[in-house]
């Protein structure tokens, strides 16, 4: 019984450590976003996130991205997505196209400028990570990347499950 209690206590302590590290990570991400904004005041980082999702969803479907899919994948409400898309369209980063599968609907796609900005953002964040991991052995970098990917999938699954349970109530 003592071993079970010690094991449980160790798990609880590890959860506390992980929760603290996740809060610290969110603060670092916020700092990175602020640095991006200082360097690129014309493009909020949220716009880059929208561009990335439009590109991912649109590439997967081959016919572009619908605002409904964008709202679902981003976890944002439709009015927020609508404003973000309107801003990106206004900046010439996204265009609305007639959906080839449903001519009544419009699909979103990145323009050449949108692709260019997304590439620049990915390069900027890639350089930031490269500097942060410069002293790490390649095997450790690969392990962290794999473990983080696994964690993100698990965490996303829990959030999705909770979202569906709340919606069912």
C-alpha positions in Angstrom: 0.0 0.0 0.0 2.9 2.3 0.8 4.4 1.8 -2.6 1.1 2.7 -4.3 0.8 5.9 -2.2 4.4 6.9 -3.0 3.7 6.2 -6.7 0.6 8.4 -6.6 2.4 11.1 -4.7 5.2 11.1 -7.3 2.6 11.3 -10.1 0.9 14.3 -8.4 4.3 16.0 -8.0 5.1 15.4 -11.7 1.7 16.8 -12.7 2.5 19.9 -10.7 5.9 20.3 -12.3 4.4 19.8 -15.7 1.6 22.3 -15.1 4.2 24.9 -14.0 6.3 24.2 -17.0 3.3 24.6 -19.3 2.5 28.0 -17.7 6.1 29.0 -18.3 5.9 27.8 -21.9 2.8 29.8 -22.5 4.6 32.9 -21.1 7.5 32.3 -23.4 5.2 31.9 -26.4 3.6 35.2 -25.5 7.0 36.8 -25.4 7.9 35.3 -28.8 4.6 36.6 -30.2 5.4 40.1 -28.8 8.8 40.0 -30.4 7.2 39.0 -33.7 4.9 42.0 -33.4 7.7 44.4 -32.7 9.5 43.2 -35.8 6.3 42.9 -37.9 3.8 45.4 -36.6 1.8 45.1 -39.8 0.9 41.5 -39.2 -0.5 40.2 -35.9 0.7 36.7 -35.1 -3.0 35.6 -35.0 -3.1 36.3 -38.7 -0.2 33.9 -39.3 -2.1 31.2 -37.4 -5.2 31.8 -39.6 -3.0 31.6 -42.7 -1.4 28.4 -41.5 -4.8 26.8 -40.9 -6.2 27.9 -44.2 -3.2 26.5 -46.0 -3.4 23.2 -44.1 -7.1 22.7 -44.5 -7.2 23.9 -48.1 -4.3 21.7 -49.1 -6.0 18.7 -47.5 -9.3 19.2 -49.3 -7.9 20.5 -52.6 -10.8 23.0 -52.9 -9.8 25.6 -50.3 -10.9 26.1 -46.8 -14.4 27.0 -45.6 -14.8 29.4 -42.7 -16.8 26.8 -40.8 -13.9 24.4 -40.9 -11.5 27.2 -39.9 -13.6 28.0 -36.9 -13.8 24.3 -35.9 -10.1 23.6 -36.2 -9.0 26.9 -34.5 -11.5 26.6 -31.7 -12.6 30.2 -32.3 -16.2 31.3 -32.7 -17.4 32.0 -36.2 -17.6 35.8 -35.7 -14.0 35.9 -34.6 -13.0 33.8 -37.6 -15.1 36.1 -39.9 -13.3 39.2 -38.7 -9.8 37.5 -39.0 -10.6 36.4 -42.5 -11.9 39.8 -43.5 -8.7 41.4 -42.2 -6.6 38.9 -44.1 -8.6 39.4 -47.3 -8.2 43.2 -46.8 -4.5 42.8 -46.5 -4.4 40.7 -49.7 -3.2 37.6 -47.9 -6.3 35.5 -48.5 -8.8 35.4 -51.3 -12.4 34.1 -51.5 -13.1 31.7 -54.3 -16.2 30.0 -55.5 -16.2 26.5 -54.1 -16.1 24.0 -57.0 -18.1 21.4 -55.0 -20.8 23.8 -53.9 -21.0 26.9 -56.1 -23.2 28.7 -53.5 -20.3 28.6 -51.0 -17.0 30.4 -51.0 -13.7 28.8 -50.2 -10.7 30.5 -48.7 -7.2 30.2 -50.2 -3.9 32.0 -49.6 -2.7 34.5 -52.2 0.9 34.6 -53.2 1.4 37.3 -50.6 -0.2 35.0 -48.0 2.1 32.2 -48.9 5.1 34.5 -48.7 4.1 35.8 -45.3 3.5 32.3 -44.0 6.9 31.2 -45.3 8.6 34.2 -43.6 6.8 33.5 -40.3 7.8 29.8 -40.4 11.4 30.8 -41.2 11.3 33.4 -38.3 10.1 30.8 -35.8 12.4 28.2 -37.2 15.4 30.5 -36.6 14.2 31.2 -33.1 14.0 27.5 -32.3 17.4 26.8 -34.0 19.0 29.3 -31.7 17.3 27.9 -28.7 18.4 24.4 -29.5 21.8 25.1 -30.9 23.6 23.3 -28.1 21.3 20.3 -28.0 22.4 17.0 -29.6 20.2 16.0 -32.6 18.9 12.9 -30.8 17.6 15.1 -27.9 15.9 17.5 -30.3 14.3 14.6 -32.1 13.1 13.1 -28.8 11.6 16.3 -27.5 9.9 16.9 -30.8 8.4 13.4 -30.8 7.4 13.6 -27.2 5.9 17.1 -27.6 3.9 15.9 -30.7 2.6 13.0 -28.7 1.7 15.3 -25.8 -0.1 17.8 -28.0 -2.1 15.0 -29.6 -3.1 13.7 -26.2 -3.9 17.1 -24.8 -5.9 18.0 -27.9 -7.8 14.8 -27.5 -8.8 15.6 -23.9 -9.8 19.1 -24.9 -11.9 17.8 -27.8 -13.5 15.2 -25.6 -14.4 17.9 -23.0 -15.7 20.2 -25.7 -18.0 17.4 -27.0 -19.2 16.5 -23.5 -20.1 20.2 -22.8 -21.9 20.5 -26.1 -23.9 17.4 -25.4 -25.2 18.9 -22.1 
